[in-house]
Amino acid sequence: MKVVLQRVSQANVKIEEQIVGQIDKGFLLLVGICDDDTEADLDYLVKKISQLRVFEDEAGKMNLALGQVDGAILSVSQFTLYASTKKGNRPSFTGAGQPDYAQKMYHLFNQKLAATGITVETGEFGADMQVGLVNDGPVTILFDTRDN
């Protein structure tokens, strides 16, 4: 499982010019699932993301977690995180999870994040979406459960 996390001061996702999810302070997550991902991968990332201390404390140090700053999550599925660009100029997406499995795991991931008490907004799995954000910092962190 791959997740690109961006600390944001605001983010939204639109489908056909309609906002379907939006947050103020928090994390924008771009989420990629492969067929080898398990519930243990979901649990690992939920714990890491919900406890990640990248918000500034009163001393200006990145020392606070999302819940401590009343932040939220905007989670957007993105199979293109599994693009292979080794051959040619057109990426291959064969490493991405099969849609039915990936959708099930994506929804379960979001449910598990919400169960930690964090507000979770989402895009729509498989839809053509436009994502807008103001990256705060910028702070961008890559998670890959195969690298943990």
Disulfide bonds with the S-S distance in Angstrom:
none
